Amino acid sequence: MKLPPKTFSSTTVKVLSTFLLLFVFAVVDYSLFADKYHKIETLEELNLRLNTLRMSISKLVYTLDMVVSAQRFENTTMSFVRKDVRSIDKNLKEVINNPRYSWFFASNTMVAEEVSTLPGEWQRINREIGKISKATGEKEVMLIHNTVDINAIQVNEKFDRLFSFISRGHDALLKEMKSLITLTIGLFVFTWLIGALLYFRLCVVPLRKIAGVARAFSSGMRDARFAPAPGGHLDGVTEELNGMLDTVRERDAVNGERVRIVAEELARKNSELDALNLFSALAGRSLSIKELLVQAVIKA
């Protein structure tokens, strides 16, 4: 049975529009989830690199303590210290200038302040370490050593504050991801329920009505018809089915008329046959025309 083009087109557009909306929602949801997941990975990477820098500075201070305690300021010993200083300086610049972390550094004014002042704190340590080889006495060496220790403590405090900001940002992103997952599941369940409700209302209920009308029509109620559902997806189907029922009823009427005519013709033929049989029976008993007519009238 061919559906009307208008109904088919309307249904197709609605189905395609629904799938398009679901696709757009899925893409947006995936983009948000991927963005938050990427930021969490970035914070974990930043945390690891800052922790490595902190440990390197702590190692440098410990090495400097050993050098000062042993009074070993020759070039061979100081070369190890300078090597650690260059490594820390390089890694710190890579972290500060890395565009992957710029969104986090700009997310909070306190974070931005800590990051902007961290290179200056480190450079003070670097400058003080460079003075050791030029120191003229033990007191000057100890003064430089104490200054390095104080600046290292301040740098470690900055690292602690940055770790705190990173931890809070990490927790906030995890919370947002959990909320996004909950929202996604909720919208999925809600969409599924709405889809099931629409399917029941637009398909199951009309099909049940169609089945009821079909049962009534088959039981002999030839006036039973499918109720139209304006705007519904099965409106064209009900029109086609009603047309089919009208055709069946018209054919039944034509066939009934034919049966009636045949029955009347058969009855007439039977009457003629009975009359002929009666005439033959009477003729067998008497050949008198008058008597035959009288008996025929009496039998009739």
C-alpha contacts under 8 A as a table, 3 or more apart, distances in Angstrom:
res1	aa1	res2	aa2	distance
1	M	240	E	7.74
3	L	7	T	7.02
3	L	8	F	6.49
3	L	236	G	5.95
3	L	237	V	6.44
3	L	240	E	7.83
4	P	7	T	5.57
4	P	8	F	6.35
4	P	236	G	5.89
5	P	8	F	5.10
5	P	9	S	5.98
6	K	9	S	5.15
6	K	10	S	6.11
7	T	10	S	5.14
7	T	11	T	6.12
7	T	233	H	6.61
7	T	235	D	7.61
7	T	236	G	6.35
8	F	11	T	5.26
8	F	12	T	6.11
9	S	12	T	5.11
9	S	13	V	6.12
10	S	13	V	5.22
10	S	14	K	6.24
11	T	14	K	5.19
11	T	15	V	6.18
11	T	233	H	6.35
12	T	15	V	5.18
12	T	16	L	6.03
13	V	16	L	5.16
13	V	17	S	5.92
14	K	17	S	5.04
14	K	18	T	6.14
15	V	18	T	5.15
15	V	19	F	6.29
16	L	19	F	5.13
16	L	20	L	6.01
17	S	20	L	4.98
17	S	21	L	6.16
18	T	21	L	5.20
18	T	22	L	6.25
19	F	22	L	5.04
19	F	23	F	6.04
20	L	23	F	4.99
20	L	24	V	6.15
21	L	24	V	5.12
21	L	25	F	6.10
22	L	25	F	5.06
22	L	26	A	6.07
23	F	26	A	5.03
23	F	27	V	6.18
24	V	27	V	5.11
24	V	28	V	6.15
25	F	28	V	5.18
25	F	29	D	5.94
26	A	29	D	5.08
26	A	30	Y	5.98
27	V	30	Y	5.12
27	V	31	S	6.08
28	V	31	S	5.05
28	V	32	L	6.22
29	D	32	L	5.25
29	D	33	F	6.13
29	D	180	L	7.99
29	D	184	T	7.56
30	Y	33	F	5.05
30	Y	34	A	5.91
31	S	34	A	5.12
31	S	35	D	6.00
32	L	35	D	5.13
32	L	36	K	6.28
33	F	36	K	5.34
33	F	37	Y	6.09
33	F	177	M	6.64
33	F	180	L	7.38
34	A	37	Y	5.01
34	A	38	H	5.98
35	D	38	H	5.10
35	D	39	K	6.24
36	K	39	K	5.03
36	K	40	I	6.20
36	K	173	L	6.27
36	K	176	E	7.96
36	K	177	M	6.83
37	Y	40	I	5.11
37	Y	41	E	6.31
37	Y	177	M	7.88
38	H	41	E	5.12
38	H	42	T	6.16
39	K	42	T	4.90
39	K	43	L	6.16
39	K	173	L	7.77
40	I	43	L	5.17
40	I	44	E	6.23
40	I	170	H	5.94
40	I	173	L	6.68
40	I	174	L	7.68
41	E	44	E	5.13
41	E	45	E	6.16
42	T	45	E	5.05
42	T	46	L	6.07
42	T	100	R	7.11
42	T	101	Y	7.05
43	L	46	L	4.94
43	L	47	N	5.96
43	L	101	Y	7.84
43	L	166	I	6.34
43	L	169	G	7.92
43	L	170	H	6.66
44	E	47	N	5.05
44	E	48	L	6.23
44	E	170	H	7.93
45	E	48	L	5.12
45	E	49	R	6.26
46	L	49	R	5.15
46	L	50	L	6.06
46	L	95	V	7.65
46	L	101	Y	7.34
47	N	50	L	5.26
47	N	51	N	6.02
47	N	163	F	6.61
47	N	166	I	6.92
48	L	51	N	5.09
48	L	52	T	6.16
49	R	52	T	4.98
49	R	53	L	6.25
49	R	95	V	7.49
50	L	53	L	4.97
50	L	54	R	6.14
50	L	95	V	7.90
50	L	159	F	7.13
51	N	54	R	5.01
51	N	55	M	6.19
51	N	159	F	7.85
52	T	55	M	5.15
52	T	56	S	6.11
53	L	56	S	4.97
53	L	57	I	6.19
53	L	88	I	6.53
53	L	91	N	7.30
53	L	92	L	7.13
54	R	57	I	5.17
54	R	58	S	6.19
54	R	156	N	6.62
54	R	159	F	7.05
55	M	58	S	4.97
55	M	59	K	6.03
56	S	59	K	4.98
56	S	60	L	6.09
56	S	84	D	7.62
56	S	88	I	6.81
57	I	60	L	4.90
57	I	61	V	6.21
57	I	88	I	7.26
57	I	152	A	7.29
58	S	61	V	5.16
58	S	62	Y	6.20
58	S	152	A	7.69
59	K	62	Y	5.04
59	K	63	T	6.11
60	L	63	T	5.07
60	L	64	L	6.09
60	L	81	V	6.81
60	L	84	D	6.58
60	L	85	V	7.57
61	V	64	L	4.97
61	V	65	D	6.14
61	V	148	V	7.61
61	V	149	D	7.01
61	V	152	A	7.58
62	Y	65	D	5.01
62	Y	66	M	6.41
63	T	66	M	5.10
63	T	67	V	6.26
63	T	81	V	7.19
64	L	67	V	4.98
64	L	68	V	6.07
64	L	81	V	7.17
64	L	145	H	7.71
65	D	68	V	5.22
65	D	69	S	5.98
65	D	145	H	7.63
66	M	69	S	5.15
66	M	70	A	6.07
67	V	70	A	5.25
67	V	71	Q	5.81
67	V	72	R	5.34
67	V	73	F	6.85
67	V	77	T	7.49
68	V	71	Q	4.89
68	V	72	R	6.73
68	V	73	F	7.75
68	V	141	V	7.42
68	V	142	M	7.71
68	V	145	H	7.64
72	R	77	T	6.51
73	F	77	T	6.27
73	F	78	M	6.04
73	F	132	I	7.68
73	F	133	S	6.12
74	E	77	T	5.62
74	E	78	M	6.19
74	E	133	S	7.80
75	N	78	M	5.05
75	N	79	S	5.78
76	T	79	S	5.30
76	T	80	F	7.25
77	T	80	F	5.83
77	T	81	V	7.19
78	M	81	V	5.02
78	M	82	R	6.17
78	M	133	S	7.89
79	S	82	R	5.03
79	S	83	K	6.01
80	F	83	K	5.07
80	F	84	D	6.36
81	V	84	D	5.25
81	V	85	V	6.23
82	R	85	V	4.89
82	R	86	R	6.20
83	K	86	R	5.24
83	K	87	S	6.28
84	D	87	S	5.09
84	D	88	I	6.15
85	V	88	I	5.22
85	V	89	D	6.06
85	V	126	N	6.89
86	R	89	D	5.05
86	R	90	K	6.10
87	S	90	K	5.22
87	S	91	N	6.19
88	I	91	N	5.22
88	I	92	L	5.95
89	D	92	L	5.25
89	D	93	K	6.30
90	K	93	K	5.34
90	K	94	E	6.32
91	N	94	E	5.06
91	N	95	V	6.27
92	L	95	V	5.20
92	L	96	I	6.18
92	L	119	P	7.49
93	K	96	I	5.15
93	K	97	N	5.90
93	K	119	P	7.91
94	E	97	N	5.42
94	E	98	N	5.68
95	V	98	N	5.29
95	V	101	Y	7.72
96	I	101	Y	7.86
96	I	115	V	7.09
97	N	102	S	7.85
98	N	101	Y	5.88
98	N	102	S	6.88
99	P	102	S	5.02
99	P	103	W	7.87
100	R	103	W	7.26
101	Y	104	F	5.46
101	Y	105	F	6.35
102	S	105	F	5.05
102	S	106	A	6.08
103	W	106	A	5.24
103	W	107	S	6.01
104	F	107	S	4.98
104	F	108	N	7.44
104	F	111	V	7.88
105	F	108	N	6.66
105	F	111	V	5.66
105	F	112	A	5.06
105	F	115	V	7.08
106	A	109	T	6.88
106	A	111	V	7.32
106	A	112	A	5.84
107	S	111	V	7.45
107	S	112	A	7.76
108	N	111	V	5.20
108	N	112	A	6.20
109	T	112	A	4.97
109	T	113	E	6.09
110	M	113	E	5.03
110	M	114	E	6.20
111	V	114	E	5.16
111	V	115	V	6.14
111	V	162	L	6.77
111	V	165	F	7.09
112	A	115	V	5.19
112	A	116	S	6.01
113	E	116	S	5.14
113	E	117	T	6.22
114	E	117	T	5.43
114	E	118	L	6.07
114	E	158	K	6.41
114	E	161	R	8.00
114	E	162	L	7.26
115	V	118	L	5.23
115	V	119	P	7.58
116	S	119	P	6.81
116	S	120	G	7.91
117	T	120	G	5.37
117	T	121	E	6.46
118	L	121	E	5.22
118	L	122	W	6.29
118	L	155	V	6.90
118	L	158	K	7.21
119	P	122	W	5.08
119	P	123	Q	6.09
120	G	123	Q	5.07
120	G	124	R	6.41
121	E	124	R	5.34
121	E	125	I	6.75
121	E	151	N	6.66
121	E	154	Q	7.63
121	E	155	V	6.32
122	W	125	I	5.17
122	W	126	N	6.25
122	W	151	N	7.73
122	W	152	A	7.90
122	W	155	V	7.02
123	Q	126	N	4.77
123	Q	127	R	6.03
124	R	127	R	5.14
124	R	128	E	6.18
124	R	148	V	7.97
124	R	151	N	7.25
125	I	128	E	5.19
125	I	129	I	6.21
125	I	147	T	7.85
125	I	148	V	5.36
125	I	151	N	6.20
125	I	152	A	7.08
126	N	129	I	5.27
126	N	130	G	6.35
127	R	130	G	5.09
127	R	131	K	6.63
128	E	131	K	5.25
128	E	132	I	7.02
128	E	144	I	5.97
128	E	145	H	7.90
128	E	147	T	7.30
128	E	148	V	6.38
129	I	132	I	5.54
129	I	144	I	7.32
129	I	145	H	7.87
129	I	148	V	7.22
130	G	133	S	6.62
130	G	134	K	7.77
131	K	134	K	5.27
131	K	135	A	6.18
131	K	144	I	7.41
132	I	135	A	5.15
132	I	141	V	6.01
132	I	144	I	6.86
135	A	138	E	7.83
135	A	140	E	5.96
135	A	141	V	5.93
136	T	140	E	6.79
136	T	141	V	7.86
137	G	140	E	5.38
137	G	141	V	6.36
138	E	141	V	5.02
138	E	142	M	6.15
139	K	142	M	5.08
139	K	143	L	6.09
140	E	143	L	4.98
140	E	144	I	6.19
141	V	144	I	5.14
141	V	145	H	6.06
142	M	145	H	4.86
142	M	146	N	6.03
143	L	146	N	5.17
143	L	147	T	6.18
144	I	147	T	5.06
144	I	148	V	6.20
145	H	148	V	5.12
145	H	149	D	6.27
146	N	149	D	5.00
146	N	150	I	6.21
147	T	150	I	5.15
147	T	151	N	6.18
148	V	151	N	5.17
148	V	152	A	5.95
149	D	152	A	5.01
149	D	153	I	6.21
150	I	153	I	5.16
150	I	154	Q	6.41
151	N	154	Q	5.02
151	N	155	V	6.17
152	A	155	V	4.99
152	A	156	N	6.10
153	I	156	N	5.06
153	I	157	E	6.20
154	Q	157	E	5.04
154	Q	158	K	6.36
155	V	158	K	5.05
155	V	159	F	6.30
156	N	159	F	4.89
156	N	160	D	6.15
157	E	160	D	4.94
157	E	161	R	6.29
158	K	161	R	5.13
158	K	162	L	6.16
159	F	162	L	4.98
159	F	163	F	6.03
160	D	163	F	5.04
160	D	164	S	6.21
161	R	164	S	4.97
161	R	165	F	6.30
162	L	165	F	5.04
162	L	166	I	6.06
163	F	166	I	4.99
163	F	167	S	6.01
164	S	167	S	5.09
164	S	168	R	6.22
165	F	168	R	5.16
165	F	169	G	6.07
166	I	169	G	5.05
166	I	170	H	5.93
167	S	170	H	5.00
167	S	171	D	6.12
168	R	171	D	5.11
168	R	172	A	6.07
169	G	172	A	5.04
169	G	173	L	6.18
170	H	173	L	5.22
170	H	174	L	6.24
171	D	174	L	5.05
171	D	175	K	6.12
172	A	175	K	5.05
172	A	176	E	6.17
173	L	176	E	4.97
173	L	177	M	6.09
174	L	177	M	5.00
174	L	178	K	6.19
175	K	178	K	5.10
175	K	179	S	6.17
176	E	179	S	4.98
176	E	180	L	6.02
177	M	180	L	4.93
177	M	181	I	6.08
178	K	181	I	5.06
178	K	182	T	6.09
179	S	182	T	5.03
179	S	183	L	6.01
180	L	183	L	4.99
180	L	184	T	5.99
181	I	184	T	5.02
181	I	185	I	6.14
182	T	185	I	5.19
182	T	186	G	6.02
183	L	186	G	4.98
183	L	187	L	6.00
184	T	187	L	5.18
184	T	188	F	6.01
185	I	188	F	5.00
185	I	189	V	6.14
186	G	189	V	5.20
186	G	190	F	6.01
187	L	190	F	4.89
187	L	191	T	5.83
188	F	191	T	5.09
188	F	192	W	6.04
189	V	192	W	5.00
189	V	193	L	6.12
190	F	193	L	5.13
190	F	194	I	6.12
191	T	194	I	5.08
191	T	195	G	5.95
192	W	195	G	5.02
192	W	196	A	6.05
193	L	196	A	5.03
193	L	197	L	6.05
194	I	197	L	5.03
194	I	198	L	6.06
195	G	198	L	5.13
195	G	199	Y	5.98
196	A	199	Y	5.03
196	A	200	F	6.10
197	L	200	F	5.12
197	L	201	R	6.07
198	L	201	R	5.00
198	L	202	L	5.70
198	L	203	C	7.87
199	Y	202	L	5.29
199	Y	203	C	5.37
199	Y	204	V	6.68
200	F	203	C	5.53
200	F	204	V	4.61
200	F	205	V	6.09
201	R	204	V	6.18
201	R	205	V	5.48
201	R	206	P	7.48
202	L	205	V	6.55
202	L	206	P	6.52
202	L	232	G	6.79
202	L	233	H	6.78
202	L	234	L	7.71
203	C	206	P	5.55
203	C	207	L	6.04
203	C	233	H	7.90
203	C	234	L	7.59
204	V	207	L	5.19
204	V	208	R	6.17
205	V	208	R	5.15
205	V	209	K	6.34
206	P	209	K	5.01
206	P	210	I	6.13
206	P	234	L	7.33
207	L	210	I	4.91
207	L	211	A	6.13
208	R	211	A	5.04
208	R	212	G	6.26
209	K	212	G	5.06
209	K	213	V	6.25
209	K	226	F	7.56
210	I	213	V	5.17
210	I	214	A	6.13
210	I	226	F	6.41
210	I	238	T	7.93
211	A	214	A	5.03
211	A	215	R	6.24
212	G	215	R	5.17
212	G	216	A	6.26
213	V	216	A	5.07
213	V	217	F	6.07
213	V	224	A	6.15
213	V	225	R	6.43
213	V	226	F	6.36
214	A	217	F	5.12
214	A	218	S	6.12
215	R	218	S	5.20
215	R	219	S	6.20
216	A	219	S	5.16
216	A	220	G	6.74
216	A	221	M	5.63
216	A	224	A	6.59
217	F	220	G	5.48
217	F	221	M	4.77
217	F	222	R	5.36
217	F	223	D	7.45
217	F	224	A	5.73
218	S	221	M	7.10
218	S	222	R	7.93
221	M	224	A	5.72
222	R	245	L	7.87
222	R	249	R	6.39
225	R	242	N	5.94
225	R	245	L	7.49
226	F	238	T	5.82
226	F	239	E	7.83
226	F	241	L	7.44
226	F	242	N	6.18
227	A	238	T	7.25
228	P	235	D	5.93
228	P	238	T	6.31
228	P	239	E	7.19
229	A	232	G	5.36
229	A	234	L	7.21
229	A	235	D	5.19
230	P	235	D	6.15
231	G	235	D	6.84
232	G	235	D	5.32
233	H	236	G	7.40
234	L	237	V	4.99
234	L	238	T	6.26
235	D	238	T	5.29
235	D	239	E	6.42
236	G	239	E	5.13
236	G	240	E	6.29
237	V	240	E	5.13
237	V	241	L	6.12
238	T	241	L	4.98
238	T	242	N	5.96
239	E	242	N	5.15
239	E	243	G	6.18
240	E	243	G	5.09
240	E	244	M	6.24
241	L	244	M	4.91
241	L	245	L	6.22
242	N	245	L	5.02
242	N	246	D	6.15
243	G	246	D	5.07
243	G	247	T	6.22
244	M	247	T	5.06
244	M	248	V	6.22
245	L	248	V	4.97
245	L	249	R	6.11
246	D	249	R	5.09
246	D	250	E	6.12
247	T	250	E	5.10
247	T	251	R	6.10
248	V	251	R	5.09
248	V	252	D	6.06
249	R	252	D	4.94
249	R	253	A	6.18
250	E	253	A	5.04
250	E	254	V	6.21
251	R	254	V	5.00
251	R	255	N	5.96
252	D	255	N	5.03
252	D	256	G	5.92
253	A	256	G	4.99
253	A	257	E	6.18
254	V	257	E	5.15
254	V	258	R	6.25
255	N	258	R	4.99
255	N	259	V	6.11
256	G	259	V	5.00
256	G	260	R	6.12
257	E	260	R	5.02
257	E	261	I	6.22
258	R	261	I	5.15
258	R	262	V	6.12
259	V	262	V	5.08
259	V	263	A	5.94
260	R	263	A	5.02
260	R	264	E	6.11
261	I	264	E	5.14
261	I	265	E	6.13
262	V	265	E	5.04
262	V	266	L	5.97
263	A	266	L	4.96
263	A	267	A	6.04
264	E	267	A	5.03
264	E	268	R	6.14
265	E	268	R	5.05
265	E	269	K	6.13
266	L	269	K	5.03
266	L	270	N	6.05
267	A	270	N	4.95
267	A	271	S	6.11
268	R	271	S	5.04
268	R	272	E	6.25
269	K	272	E	5.08
269	K	273	L	6.09
270	N	273	L	4.93
270	N	274	D	6.02
271	S	274	D	5.04
271	S	275	A	6.09
272	E	275	A	5.02
272	E	276	L	6.10
273	L	276	L	5.01
273	L	277	N	6.08
274	D	277	N	5.01
274	D	278	L	6.02
275	A	278	L	4.99
275	A	279	F	6.06
276	L	279	F	5.04
276	L	280	S	6.11
277	N	280	S	5.08
277	N	281	A	6.16
278	L	281	A	5.08
278	L	282	L	6.19
278	L	296	A	7.34
278	L	299	K	7.97
279	F	282	L	5.17
279	F	283	A	5.93
279	F	292	L	7.50
279	F	296	A	7.01
280	S	283	A	5.05
280	S	284	G	6.25
281	A	284	G	5.26
281	A	285	R	6.90
282	L	285	R	5.33
282	L	286	S	6.35
282	L	292	L	6.18
282	L	295	Q	7.27
282	L	296	A	7.80
283	A	286	S	5.24
283	A	287	L	5.63
283	A	292	L	6.76
284	G	287	L	7.34
286	S	291	E	7.26
286	S	292	L	7.10
287	L	291	E	7.89
287	L	292	L	7.34
288	S	291	E	5.20
288	S	292	L	6.08
289	I	292	L	5.03
289	I	293	L	6.21
290	K	293	L	5.26
290	K	294	V	6.30
291	E	294	V	5.13
291	E	295	Q	6.14
292	L	295	Q	5.23
292	L	296	A	5.98
293	L	296	A	4.99
293	L	297	V	6.14
294	V	297	V	5.21
294	V	298	I	6.25
295	Q	298	I	4.98
295	Q	299	K	6.06
296	A	299	K	5.15
296	A	300	A	5.99
297	V	300	A	5.11
